[in-house]
Amino acid sequence: MARKHGMIVPVEKVYLSTSEVMKYLDCSEDFIRELRDKALISFYRFENSTKIWYEKASIDKFIQKCKVI
């Protein structure tokens, strides 16, 4: 069977870590915690883990809600 050659298509991330959200929004960890505590963005935490994952779509939705014009 001949091997197929093709392009590797980048996949957009669906979930971001805290450090990725900080870079994405150019903000502090405290600001992200405030958004999380006020239920302004969605997040996931696995059982018995301290790692938190944020839904990128939720962050984008929050940004759109803040649109001024």
Secondary structure, 3 states (H helix, E strand, C coil): CCCCCCCCCCCCCCEEEHHHHHHHHCCCHHHHHHHHHCCCCCEEECCCCCCEEEEHHHHHHHHHHCCCC
